[in-house]
């Protein structure tokens, strides 16, 4: 009987051990699976942040190229519909707009003058209304309504896009009439060569930039890496005057290696230091969740909120009825930052961004909000102002603080900032609209000589 009792105890212990072993194996496999899933999500979130940065750079480059149509329109107005020295002026302008392939003016919608002329002979005297009801088309044109068409195959041959700005003149009785278009042609993907999408491949990412052909309604691949996208790609839309473009990127190192899986299985099976290992795993999962939140909402260089968190905060400020009496959105772009990167290297440039971020944080109140949205661009939201009369003093203080001399690694740096401001309700009541108006005002500050602020006009 004693022998049977001892045997029963041994058998019971063995069964419990087997049960615990089985449960630990199941639990360990589940933990490993969740960790790998969290790592994959972290990589996808990081890819999303990188894609946003590149998409913003592409959008900024294309918009700069399209602004050449405004310059051409000014020339047309100044010369009352004719530009006698157009060829020389266009040749002078082209290098100023890196993405521009050709500049042209089209009185009555017919491309009469185009530069460079020698490589654009096929589009000389091309009628933009060919095959359309001219009168009906002209009636539907609105002043200042820039049209951006692309991607599609240009008449000249390469894949490209075209920006068309309608120009209106006033008659003696004050009525307006359509004079024609100023146009800029872009060759793709050369138009944004400076963005250097191929650097994504060097950093372990595949990419594809595409758009919907406005004529065929089919997808056109503008630029892509030789490596195909994985199934875990992220897609970022690019807003270009109604054109449907998107940038997709995916990490080429997102899959968990077989060796790693084997090691994890061995750790689970042998269970050495199971409790400590489980505790470490839980803490690791918690840390990875925080990393996901940080990656999704904060800029890793300056630790400032990124564009995603900016959109959420600005929406909350506007919807908060008690705090939305006076809200000002400020769009900042550093003057001279590219020179610092080129002259002293990106490490000094990164340190400069950190210093400027701290300076900007020191100029705002607790109720205000600051965000780095990419490159050398920042957005400050002034919230709960006592009155709009304070705005100019605050903007001047921001400009003055940034322009103060900075010393990094014994290198003396002198930079400034161009700041554009949009006021809630005066310029709009939607976050995206206010940001766009502030961005446009920032460009006005740059055009006016930089190192200054510019408050958008009331009718902007």
JODA-V64645 format. One record per pair of residues at least 24 apart in sequence whose C-alpha atoms are under 10 Angstrom apart, sorted by the first residue. I is the first residue (numbers start at 1). GAP is how many residues later the second one is. D is the distance in whole Angstrom. If there is no record, write none. Layout:
((I,GAP,D) (I,GAP,D))
This chain:
((21,247,9) (21,248,8) (21,249,9) (21,250,8) (22,247,9) (24,244,7) (24,245,8) (24,246,10) (24,247,8) (24,250,8) (24,254,10) (25,240,8) (25,241,10) (25,242,10) (25,243,6) (25,244,6) (25,245,9) (25,246,8) (26,242,9) (26,243,10) (27,241,9) (27,251,9) (28,236,9) (28,237,8) (28,239,9) (28,240,6) (28,241,8) (28,243,9) (28,246,9) (28,249,9) (28,250,8) (28,253,9) (29,232,10) (29,235,8) (29,236,7) (29,239,7) (29,240,10) (31,237,10) (31,247,8) (31,250,7) (31,251,8) (31,254,9) (32,229,8) (32,232,7) (32,233,9) (32,236,9) (32,249,8) (32,253,10) (33,228,9) (33,231,10) (34,247,10) (34,251,8) (35,246,8) (35,247,9) (35,249,8) (35,250,6) (35,251,10) (35,253,8) (35,254,10) (36,218,10) (36,219,9) (36,220,7) (36,225,9) (36,249,10) (37,218,10) (37,219,9) (37,248,10) (38,246,10) (38,247,7) (38,248,10) (38,249,10) (38,250,7) (38,251,7) (38,253,10) (38,254,8) (39,215,8) (39,216,10) (39,217,9) (39,246,9) (39,249,7) (39,250,9) (39,252,10) (39,253,9) (40,192,9) (40,211,10) (40,213,10) (40,214,6) (40,215,8) (40,216,8) (41,191,9) (41,213,9) (41,247,9) (41,248,9) (41,251,7) (42,212,10) (42,246,7) (42,247,8) (42,248,10) (42,249,7) (42,250,5) (42,251,9) (42,252,10) (42,253,8) (42,254,9) (43,189,10) (43,207,9) (43,208,7) (43,210,9) (43,211,7) (43,249,9) (43,252,9) (44,188,7) (44,189,7) (44,190,7) (44,205,9) (44,206,7) (44,207,7) (44,210,8) (44,248,9) (44,251,10) (44,252,10) (45,189,9) (45,246,10) (45,247,7) (45,248,9) (45,249,10) (45,250,6) (45,251,6) (45,252,10) (46,188,10) (46,204,10) (46,205,9) (46,245,10) (46,246,8) (46,248,10) (46,249,6) (46,250,8) (46,254,10) (47,153,10) (47,158,8) (47,185,10) (47,186,8) (47,187,7) (47,188,10) (47,201,9) (47,202,7) (47,203,6) (47,204,7) (47,248,10) (48,185,9) (48,186,6) (48,187,8) (48,188,8) (48,200,9) (48,201,8) (48,202,9) (48,247,9) (48,248,8) (49,185,10) (49,187,10) (49,246,7) (49,247,7) (49,248,9) (49,249,9) (49,250,9) (49,251,10) (49,257,9) (49,258,9) (49,259,9) (49,325,10) (50,150,9) (50,155,10) (50,184,10) (50,199,9) (50,324,10) (51,149,9) (51,156,9) (51,183,8) (51,184,8) (51,185,7) (51,186,10) (51,195,10) (51,196,7) (51,197,7) (51,198,6) (51,199,9) (52,182,10) (52,183,9) (52,184,6) (52,185,9) (52,186,9) (52,195,9) (52,196,10) (52,255,9) (52,256,10) (52,321,9) (52,322,8) (53,183,10) (53,254,10) (53,320,8) (53,321,6) (53,322,8) (54,141,7) (54,142,9) (54,143,8) (54,146,9) (54,182,9) (54,184,10) (54,193,8) (54,320,9) (54,321,10) (55,140,9) (55,142,10) (55,154,9) (55,180,10) (55,181,7) (55,182,8) (55,183,6) (55,184,9) (55,190,10) (55,191,8) (55,192,6) (55,193,9) (56,139,10) (56,180,10) (56,181,10) (56,182,8) (56,183,9) (56,317,9) (56,318,7) (56,319,9) (57,135,9) (57,137,9) (57,138,6) (57,139,10) (57,181,10) (57,317,8) (57,318,8) (58,133,9) (58,134,6) (58,135,9) (58,136,9) (58,137,7) (58,138,10) (58,139,9) (58,180,8) (58,181,10) (58,182,10) (58,189,9) (59,133,9) (59,178,10) (59,179,6) (59,180,7) (59,181,7) (59,186,10) (60,132,9) (60,135,10) (60,180,10) (61,36,9) (61,37,8) (61,38,7) (61,130,8) (61,131,6) (61,132,9) (61,133,8) (61,134,8) (62,35,9) (62,36,9) (62,37,7) (62,38,9) (62,99,10) (62,101,10) (62,124,9) (62,129,7) (62,130,7) (62,178,8) (63,36,10) (63,85,10) (63,100,10) (63,176,10) (63,177,8) (63,178,9) (64,32,10) (64,33,7) (64,34,9) (64,35,8) (64,36,9) (64,379,10) (65,29,9) (65,31,9) (65,32,5) (65,33,7) (65,34,6) (65,35,6) (65,36,9) (65,98,9) (65,119,8) (65,120,9) (65,121,8) (65,126,8) (65,127,9) (66,31,9) (66,33,9) (66,34,8) (66,80,9) (66,81,10) (66,82,8) (66,96,9) (66,97,6) (66,98,8) (66,99,9) (66,117,8) (66,118,7) (66,119,9) (66,120,9) (66,174,10) (67,30,9) (67,79,10) (67,96,9) (67,98,9) (67,117,9) (68,25,8) (68,26,9) (68,28,9) (68,29,7) (68,32,8) (68,35,8) (68,95,9) (68,97,10) (68,114,9) (68,115,8) (68,116,7) (69,34,8) (69,35,9) (69,36,9) (69,77,9) (69,94,7) (69,95,7) (69,96,6) (69,97,9) (69,98,10) (69,112,9) (69,113,5) (69,114,6) (69,115,6) (70,74,9) (70,76,9) (70,94,10) (70,95,7) (70,96,10) (70,97,9) (70,112,8) (70,113,9) (71,111,9) (72,31,8) (72,32,8) (72,33,8) (72,93,9) (72,95,10) (72,109,9) (72,110,6) (72,111,8) (72,112,9) (73,32,9) (73,92,8) (73,93,8) (73,94,6) (73,95,9) (73,107,10) (73,108,8) (73,109,6) (73,110,9) (74,93,9) (74,108,10) (75,107,10) (76,29,8) (76,31,10) (76,91,8) (76,93,10) (76,103,10) (76,104,10) (76,105,10) (76,106,9) (77,90,8) (77,91,9) (77,92,8) (77,102,10) (80,89,9) (81,24,10) (81,26,8) (81,86,9) (81,87,10) (81,88,9) (81,98,8) (81,99,9) (82,25,9) (83,30,9) (86,27,8) (86,28,9) (86,29,9) (87,26,8) (87,27,8) (87,28,6) (87,29,8) (87,30,8) (88,27,9) (89,26,9) (90,24,8) (90,25,6) (90,26,8) (91,24,7) (91,25,7) (94,90,10) (97,87,10) (97,94,9) (98,88,10) (98,92,9) (98,93,7) (98,94,8) (98,95,9) (98,96,8) (99,85,9) (99,86,9) (99,87,6) (99,88,7) (99,89,9) (99,90,9) (99,91,7) (99,92,4) (99,93,6) (99,94,8) (99,95,9) (100,61,10) (100,62,10) (100,84,6) (100,85,6) (100,86,5) (100,87,7) (100,90,9) (100,91,6) (100,92,10) (101,59,9) (101,60,10) (101,61,10) (101,83,7) (101,84,5) (101,85,5) (101,86,6) (101,87,9) (101,89,9) (101,90,8) (102,60,9) (102,81,8) (102,82,6) (102,83,5) (102,84,7) (102,85,9) (103,59,10) (103,60,10) (103,79,8) (103,80,6) (103,81,5) (103,82,6) (103,83,9) (104,60,10) (104,77,8) (104,78,6) (104,79,5) (104,80,6) (104,81,8) (105,59,9) (105,60,10) (105,62,10) (105,75,8) (105,76,6) (105,77,4) (105,78,6) (105,79,9) (106,58,10) (106,60,9) (106,61,10) (106,73,9) (106,74,5) (106,75,5) (106,76,6) (106,77,8) (107,59,10) (107,60,9) (107,71,9) (107,72,6) (107,73,4) (107,74,6) (107,75,8) (108,26,9) (108,30,9) (108,58,10) (108,59,10) (108,70,7) (108,71,6) (108,72,4) (108,73,7) (109,25,9) (109,29,9) (109,55,10) (109,57,9) (109,69,9) (109,70,8) (109,71,5) (109,72,6) (109,73,9) (110,70,8) (110,71,8) (111,69,9) (111,70,8) (111,71,9) (111,72,9) (113,69,10) (114,69,9) (114,70,9) (115,69,10) (119,37,8) (120,35,9) (120,36,6) (120,37,10) (121,34,10) (121,35,8) (122,32,10) (122,33,7) (122,34,6) (122,35,9) (123,31,9) (123,32,7) (123,33,7) (126,29,10) (128,52,10) (128,53,9) (138,28,10) (138,39,9) (138,40,7) (138,41,10) (138,42,9) (139,38,10) (139,39,9) (141,24,10) (141,25,7) (141,26,10) (141,27,10) (141,37,8) (142,24,8) (142,25,9) (142,26,9) (142,36,9) (143,24,7) (143,25,7) (143,33,9) (143,34,10) (143,35,9) (144,24,9) (145,96,9) (146,35,10) (146,36,10) (146,37,10) (146,95,7) (146,96,10) (147,36,10) (147,93,9) (147,94,7) (147,95,8) (147,96,9) (148,35,10) (148,36,10) (148,37,10) (148,66,10) (148,92,7) (148,93,6) (148,94,7) (148,95,7) (149,36,10) (149,63,10) (149,64,8) (149,65,6) (149,66,9) (149,91,9) (149,92,9) (149,93,9) (149,94,7) (149,95,10) (150,35,10) (150,36,9) (150,38,9) (150,61,7) (150,62,7) (150,63,6) (150,64,6) (150,65,9) (150,70,9) (150,72,10) (150,90,10) (150,93,7) (150,94,9) (150,95,9) (151,35,9) (151,36,9) (151,37,8) (151,38,10) (151,59,8) (151,60,6) (151,61,7) (151,62,5) (151,63,7) (151,64,9) (151,67,10) (151,68,9) (151,69,7) (151,70,9) (151,71,7) (151,92,9) (151,93,9) (151,94,9) (152,35,10) (152,36,9) (152,59,9) (152,60,9) (152,61,5) (152,62,7) (152,63,8) (152,64,9) (152,65,10) (152,66,10) (152,67,10) (152,68,7) (152,70,9) (153,34,9) (153,35,10) (153,60,9) (153,67,10) (154,31,9) (154,32,9) (154,33,8) (156,31,10) (157,30,10) (158,28,10) (158,29,7) (158,30,8) (158,31,10) (159,27,9) (159,28,6) (159,29,6) (159,30,8) (159,31,10) (159,61,9) (159,62,10) (159,63,8) (160,25,7) (160,26,5) (160,27,4) (160,28,5) (160,29,8) (160,30,9) (160,31,9) (160,62,9) (161,24,6) (161,25,5) (161,26,7) (161,27,7) (161,28,10) (161,30,9) (161,52,10) (161,53,10) (161,82,10) (162,24,6) (162,25,9) (163,78,9) (187,35,10) (188,33,10) (188,34,6) (188,35,8) (189,32,10) (189,33,6) (189,34,6) (189,35,10) (190,32,10) (190,33,10) (197,26,9) (197,27,9) (197,28,9) (198,25,9) (198,26,9) (198,27,7) (198,28,10) (200,25,9) (200,49,8) (200,50,10) (200,51,9) (201,24,7) (201,25,9) (201,26,8) (201,48,10) (201,49,10) (201,50,9) (201,51,9) (203,48,9) (203,49,9) (204,46,9) (204,47,6) (204,48,6) (204,49,7) (204,50,10) (205,24,8) (205,25,10) (205,28,10) (205,44,6) (205,45,5) (205,46,5) (205,47,5) (205,48,8) (205,49,10) (206,24,8) (206,27,9) (206,42,8) (206,43,6) (206,44,5) (206,45,6) (206,46,7) (207,26,9) (207,27,9) (207,28,10) (207,40,7) (207,41,6) (207,42,4) (207,43,7) (207,44,9) (208,25,10) (208,27,9) (208,38,8) (208,39,6) (208,40,5) (208,41,6) (208,42,9) (209,26,10) (209,27,10) (209,28,10) (209,29,10) (209,36,7) (209,37,6) (209,38,5) (209,39,6) (209,40,9) (210,27,10) (210,28,10) (210,34,9) (210,35,6) (210,36,6) (210,37,7) (210,38,8) (211,26,10) (211,27,9) (211,32,8) (211,33,6) (211,34,4) (211,35,6) (211,36,9) (212,31,7) (212,32,6) (212,33,7) (212,34,9) (213,30,9) (213,31,8) (213,32,10) (214,29,8) (214,30,9) (217,27,10) (219,25,9) (219,26,9) (220,25,9) (221,24,10) (221,25,10) (222,24,10) (222,25,10) (223,24,9) (224,24,9) (224,25,10) (225,24,10) (227,25,8) (228,24,9) (230,24,9) (230,25,10) (298,73,9) (298,74,9) (298,75,10) (299,72,8) (299,73,7) (299,74,8) (299,75,8) (301,49,7) (301,50,9) (301,52,8) (301,53,7) (301,56,10) (301,71,10) (302,48,9) (302,49,9) (302,51,7) (302,52,5) (302,53,9) (302,54,9) (302,55,7) (302,56,9) (302,69,9) (302,70,8) (303,51,9) (303,54,9) (303,68,9) (303,69,9) (304,50,10) (304,53,8) (304,54,10) (304,57,9) (304,65,10) (304,66,7) (304,67,6) (304,68,6) (304,69,9) (304,74,10) (305,64,9) (305,65,7) (305,66,5) (305,67,6) (305,68,8) (305,73,10) (305,74,10) (306,64,9) (306,65,6) (306,66,5) (306,67,5) (306,68,8) (306,72,9) (306,73,9) (307,64,7) (307,65,7) (307,66,5) (307,67,8) (307,71,9) (307,72,9) (308,63,10) (308,65,9) (309,62,8) (309,64,10) (310,59,8) (310,60,8) (310,61,6) (310,62,9) (310,63,8) (310,69,8) (310,70,9) (310,71,9) (310,121,9) (311,60,10) (311,120,7) (311,121,8) (311,124,10) (312,119,9) (313,56,8) (313,68,9) (313,118,10) (314,55,9) (314,67,7) (314,69,9) (314,116,9) (314,117,6) (314,118,9) (314,120,10) (314,121,10) (315,114,10) (315,115,8) (315,116,6) (315,117,9) (316,115,10) (317,50,10) (317,51,10) (317,52,10) (317,64,9) (317,65,10) (317,66,7) (317,67,9) (317,114,10) (318,65,9) (318,106,8) (318,107,10) (318,111,7) (318,112,8) (318,113,8) (319,110,10) (319,111,10) (322,62,9) (323,44,9) (323,60,7) (323,61,5) (323,62,9) (324,59,7) (324,60,7) (324,61,9) (324,100,8) (324,101,10) (325,58,8) (325,59,7) (325,60,8) (325,61,9) (325,62,9) (325,63,10) (325,99,8) (325,100,9) (326,56,8) (326,57,6) (326,58,6) (326,59,5) (326,60,7) (326,61,7) (326,62,7) (326,65,10) (326,97,8) (326,98,7) (326,99,9) (327,41,9) (327,54,7) (327,55,6) (327,56,5) (327,57,7) (327,58,7) (327,60,10) (327,61,9) (327,64,10) (327,95,9) (327,96,6) (327,97,5) (327,98,9) (327,102,10) (328,40,10) (328,52,8) (328,53,6) (328,54,5) (328,55,7) (328,56,9) (328,57,9) (328,60,9) (328,63,8) (328,93,7) (328,94,6) (328,95,5) (328,96,6) (328,97,10) (328,98,10) (328,99,10) (328,106,9) (328,110,9) (328,127,10) (329,40,10) (329,41,10) (329,50,7) (329,51,6) (329,52,5) (329,53,6) (329,54,9) (329,91,8) (329,92,6) (329,93,5) (329,94,6) (329,95,8) (329,102,9) (329,105,7) (329,106,7) (329,107,10) (329,108,9) (329,109,7) (329,110,9) (329,126,10) (330,40,9) (330,48,8) (330,49,6) (330,50,5) (330,51,6) (330,52,8) (330,65,8) (330,89,6) (330,90,6) (330,91,4) (330,92,7) (330,93,9) (330,104,9) (330,105,8) (330,107,10) (330,108,6) (330,109,8) (330,111,9) (330,112,8) (330,123,9) (330,124,10) (330,125,9) (331,40,10) (331,42,10) (331,46,7) (331,47,6) (331,48,5) (331,49,7) (331,50,9) (331,86,10) (331,87,8) (331,88,6) (331,89,5) (331,90,6) (331,91,9) (331,103,10) (331,104,7) (331,105,9) (331,106,9) (331,107,5) (331,108,6) (331,109,9) (331,110,8) (331,111,6) (331,112,10) (331,122,10) (331,123,10) (332,40,9) (332,41,10) (332,44,8) (332,45,6) (332,46,5) (332,47,6) (332,48,8) (332,66,10) (332,67,9) (332,85,6) (332,86,6) (332,87,5) (332,88,7) (332,89,9) (332,106,9) (332,107,8) (332,109,10) (332,110,7) (332,111,10) (332,113,10) (332,121,9) (333,42,9) (333,43,6) (333,44,5) (333,45,7) (333,46,9) (333,83,9) (333,84,6) (333,85,5) (333,86,7) (333,87,9) (333,106,9) (333,109,7) (333,110,9) (333,112,10) (333,113,9) (333,117,10) (333,118,10) (334,41,9) (334,42,6) (334,43,7) (334,44,9) (334,68,9) (334,69,10) (334,81,7) (334,82,6) (334,83,4) (334,84,6) (334,85,9) (334,112,10) (334,116,9) (334,117,9) (335,41,9) (335,67,10) (335,68,9) (335,79,9) (335,80,6) (335,81,5) (335,82,5) (335,83,7) (335,111,8) (335,115,7) (335,116,7) (336,40,10) (336,77,9) (336,78,8) (336,79,6) (336,80,7) (336,81,9) (336,114,10) (337,38,9) (337,39,7) (337,76,10) (337,77,9) (337,78,7) (337,79,9) (337,80,9) (338,37,10) (338,38,9) (339,76,10) (340,73,8) (340,74,9) (340,75,9) (344,67,9) (348,60,7) (348,61,8) (348,63,9) (348,65,10) (349,27,9) (349,59,10) (350,25,10) (350,26,10) (351,57,7) (351,58,10) (352,24,10) (352,54,8) (352,55,9) (352,56,7) (352,61,9) (352,63,10) (353,24,10) (355,47,9) (355,51,8) (355,52,10) (355,53,9) (356,45,9) (356,46,7) (356,47,10) (356,48,10) (356,50,9) (356,59,10) (357,45,9) (359,39,9) (359,42,7) (359,43,7) (359,45,10) (360,37,10) (360,38,7) (360,39,9) (360,41,8) (360,42,7) (361,37,10) (362,36,9) (362,39,9) (363,31,8) (363,32,10) (363,34,7) (363,35,6) (363,38,8) (363,39,10) (364,30,8) (364,33,10) (364,34,9) (376,41,10) (377,40,10) (377,41,10) (377,42,10) (377,62,10) (378,41,9) (379,40,9) (379,41,10) (379,42,10) (379,56,8) (379,59,9) (379,60,9) (380,39,10) (380,41,9) (381,40,9) (381,41,10) (381,42,10) (381,54,10) (382,41,10) (388,35,9) (391,30,9) (391,32,10) (391,64,9) (392,29,10) (392,61,9) (392,62,9) (392,63,9) (395,24,8) (395,25,9) (395,26,9) (395,57,9) (395,58,7) (395,59,9) (395,60,9) (396,55,10) (396,56,8) (396,57,7) (398,54,9) (398,55,9) (399,52,7) (399,53,6) (399,54,7) (400,51,8) (400,52,9) (402,49,9) (403,48,7) (403,49,10) (415,36,8) (416,34,8) (416,35,5) (416,36,8) (417,25,9) (417,28,9) (417,29,9) (417,33,7) (417,34,5) (417,35,7) (417,36,8) (418,24,6) (418,25,8) (418,26,9) (418,27,6) (418,28,6) (418,29,9) (418,30,9) (418,31,9) (418,32,5) (418,33,5) (418,34,5) (418,35,6) (418,36,8) (419,24,8) (419,25,9) (419,26,6) (419,27,8) (419,31,8) (419,32,8) (419,33,6) (419,34,4) (419,35,6) (419,36,8) (420,24,8) (420,25,7) (420,26,9) (420,32,9) (420,33,6) (420,34,5) (420,35,6) (420,36,7) (421,24,10) (421,32,8) (421,33,6) (421,34,5) (421,35,6) (421,36,10) (422,32,9) (422,33,6) (422,34,6) (422,35,9) (422,36,9) (422,38,9) (423,32,8) (423,33,8) (423,34,10) (423,35,9) (425,33,10) (426,30,9) (426,31,9) (426,32,6) (426,33,8) (426,34,9) (427,29,8) (427,30,8) (427,31,6) (427,32,7) (427,33,7) (428,30,10) (428,31,10) (428,32,9))
